[in-house]
Amino acid sequence: MSDSKRVLLIEDEPNITEAIRFVLTREGWHVQTHAEGRDAVETVRERKPDLVILDVMLPNRSGLDILADLKADADLRTIPVMMLTARGSSPERETALRIGADCFMTKPFSNREMLDTVRSLMAGSP
Amino acid sequence: MVRDREHRLTGARIRARRAERRMTQAALAEAAGISASYLNLIEHDKRRIGGGVLGRVARALGTDPATLTEGLGPDLYAALESVAERIPSNPPPERDRIDGLATDYPGWAALIAALDTRVAALEHRITALGERMSHDPVLSEAVHDVLSTVTAIRSTAGILAEDGLDPQWQARFHRNLHEDSQRLADGAQRLAGYLNVGEAANSDAVSPQEEVEAWLSANDWSLDMSESCGLSEAGETALARHTARVTADADCLPDEALRAALKEVGLDPFRLADTLGAPVTRVIRRLAALPARAMPRPLGLVEIDGAGALLFRRQVTGFLIPRYGAACALWPVFEALLTPAHPIHRRFRQHGRDTRPLESWSAVDLTRPGGLAGPVVARAVMLVAPLEGVAGDGVPETVGASCALCPAPACPVRRESAVL
């Protein structure tokens, strides 16, 4: 994993954030975090990460709305987005994938599953 | 077909019974007065057995003929075949040996069939609960919180299970694990209690009114019924009742007039009522009956009776409406019930995860459906819309959805503690 890879983790659960940050940092990622829906799109625009990990249920704004904004923005739409959700219902998954999510992980997931998904996602990105 | 199967089972049962008694084929054949080769054909389902031969074989085996020909029956066979068909396993079940299983291990076979029945019942229950969760924002949020905590625990435990973790990190993750495990235990216990209360009510039921609301939502609140609605009979009746009310409102306040007034004064039911000379309650109901695509802002609606029961719900993002139990007593619509002559406009945010600012308009109809000698009946409506152009910080968090999941730390009207 290249040292230059940067991930923006948008997740409001602090202990999930801490665990994911630890695991990805150890893999060589530079991890930045954002804990709520408000200003999430602006944060992505400002930081231009290589990957966004985005929780669906966030305070103040749905992750699906944020995803829609990201994919509607010509400057941001190429950034891969991995959605996290505790509700693995197929309508929600279909909505996320239709809007343009690159992959969708259902909580609870293991660190190994998350790492494998991140690697697989980034293997296909520039 | 069934008779053939029973015939096969009889041969297998004779073989199993003989093996239990440690008899050779020759010894059994001799005792039954038949040749060993004929017995061999019977045991391997090449010959039918009945009448006197069956009686003699049964006697020689120390049992009665019925035990060899009945007992397990086609139901058990069908159940085992069904299990083998539906549930994959590795290695797969030997479907050509179901007879032998049922004969040699009747108790285990019956247990497998009983477990299959139990699994089917549980699957049905899970489907029902899944359906319930997808419609119940309160329950859905509770499950979300539990699953988030489980995710934190799983990730943290995964890190702690590794060798060579720095002691400082180890201590930190131990602390997180302790916090999350406590939170999970509390949340799971309360969630279980919440589910049990729901199950007592009727876990599978989606009420006719909910059917109507779901159908209207899927059709963008249009009452175009050119195609079959696919509702239950009770749902169709509830939809007809709703349609009659909407039609009556539309007769008094036609679309064209409402849309023209909307353009003139904007989305303000009080000003619209003044402009149109119509009751505020009717204006609110008419607005909430229009398709979302035709409205300048998303709209939600709740209708309640004088006892506070929720009669109709139109969901809008940012405003959770409970499916079960009582709503938050601080909703402005309940205040409106106390001042029926004075419609109420309020700005608020709802406690919880989505705290976007909202505004609402509430009004009450008082009627005497039984005439002047009858009781006065109240029916109140509250229209809810996201508040635009106003910073959320300027609007206080003043209401919840229901006590069960409201995180408000100190609430003067709390009836019960929060689930989480």
Interface residues (C-beta under 8 A of the other chain):
Chain A: D12 E13 N15 I16 E18 A19 I20 F22 V23 R38 M57 L58 P59 N60 R61 S62 A86 R87 S89 P91 K107 P108 F109 S110 N111 R112 M114
Chain B: G130 M133 S134 S140 E141 V143 H144 D145 L147 S148 T149 V150 T151 A152 I153 R154 S155 T156 G158 I159 W169 R172 F173 N176 E179 D180 T317 R353 D354 T355 R356 G392
